[in-house]
Amino acid sequence: MTWKKTKEIIGSYLEKVKVSPETDPEIQEITREFQKKGYKWLEQKVTYAGIKQRWLIVESTERKLSDIQKLNLKIEPEKKSGFKVYKKIRNN
């Protein structure tokens, strides 16, 4: 799977796994527990360069929130720096 295709899939949706009634009860319980903990996943079957591949794209609510917090910590200094430049240009 290409990086472009992966980003496209993630950008469009990540669905919770739908457990069918005929699925093994133990698998059903494991799936429910992971969903309660904030995990979403999507299986994609693709053929790339003639090779069949199976990809599992996983998203964790906890990891996503952590990434957003880290990104915000990086953005704040840039916003302050940009505001200082703006004030300096405006006052000249």
C-alpha positions as CSV (number, residue, x, y, z in Angstrom):
1,M,0.0,0.0,0.0
2,T,1.3,3.4,-0.8
3,W,1.6,6.2,1.7
4,K,-0.8,8.3,-0.4
5,K,-3.4,5.6,-0.3
6,T,-3.0,5.1,3.4
7,K,-3.4,8.8,4.1
8,E,-6.5,8.8,1.8
9,I,-8.0,5.9,3.8
10,I,-7.3,7.5,7.1
11,G,-8.6,10.9,5.9
12,S,-11.9,9.4,4.7
13,Y,-12.7,7.1,7.6
14,L,-11.7,4.5,10.2
15,E,-14.6,2.3,11.1
16,K,-15.0,0.3,14.2
17,V,-15.0,-3.4,13.4
18,K,-18.5,-4.7,13.0
19,V,-18.7,-8.1,14.7
20,S,-21.0,-10.5,12.9
21,P,-23.1,-12.9,15.0
22,E,-21.3,-16.0,13.6
23,T,-17.9,-14.7,14.8
24,D,-16.3,-16.7,17.6
25,P,-17.6,-15.4,21.0
26,E,-14.1,-14.9,22.4
27,I,-13.2,-12.7,19.4
28,Q,-16.5,-10.8,19.9
29,E,-15.5,-10.1,23.5
30,I,-11.9,-9.0,22.6
31,T,-13.3,-6.7,19.9
32,R,-15.7,-5.1,22.3
33,E,-13.0,-4.5,24.9
34,F,-10.7,-2.8,22.4
35,Q,-13.5,-0.6,21.2
36,K,-14.3,0.4,24.8
37,K,-10.6,1.4,25.2
38,G,-10.9,3.8,22.2
39,Y,-9.4,1.8,19.4
40,K,-10.6,1.9,15.8
41,W,-9.2,-0.1,13.0
42,L,-9.7,-0.8,9.3
43,E,-8.4,-3.8,7.3
44,Q,-7.4,-3.1,3.7
45,K,-6.5,-5.7,1.1
46,V,-4.4,-4.3,-1.7
47,T,-2.2,-5.5,-4.5
48,Y,1.0,-3.5,-4.9
49,A,3.6,-4.3,-7.5
50,G,1.8,-7.6,-8.1
51,I,2.0,-8.7,-4.4
52,K,-1.2,-9.2,-2.4
53,Q,-1.0,-7.4,0.9
54,R,-3.2,-7.1,3.9
55,W,-2.9,-3.9,6.0
56,L,-4.4,-3.2,9.3
57,I,-4.7,0.6,10.0
58,V,-5.2,1.2,13.7
59,E,-6.2,4.4,15.5
60,S,-6.1,4.9,19.3
61,T,-8.0,7.8,20.8
62,E,-5.4,8.1,23.6
63,R,-2.5,8.3,21.0
64,K,-4.4,10.8,18.9
65,L,-5.0,13.1,21.9
66,S,-1.3,12.8,22.9
67,D,-0.2,13.7,19.3
68,I,-2.6,16.7,19.3
69,Q,-1.2,18.0,22.6
70,K,2.4,17.7,21.3
71,L,1.5,19.5,18.1
72,N,-0.1,22.3,20.1
73,L,3.1,22.7,22.2
74,K,5.0,23.2,19.0
75,I,2.4,25.6,17.5
76,E,2.3,28.0,20.4
77,P,5.8,29.3,20.2
78,E,5.4,29.7,16.4
79,K,2.2,31.7,17.0
80,K,4.0,34.0,19.4
81,S,6.9,34.5,17.1
82,G,4.5,35.3,14.2
83,F,2.6,37.8,16.3
84,K,5.9,39.6,17.2
85,V,6.8,39.9,13.6
86,Y,3.4,41.1,12.7
87,K,3.5,43.8,15.4
88,K,7.0,44.9,14.3
89,I,5.9,45.2,10.7
90,R,2.7,47.0,11.6
91,N,4.5,49.6,13.8
92,N,7.0,50.4,11.0
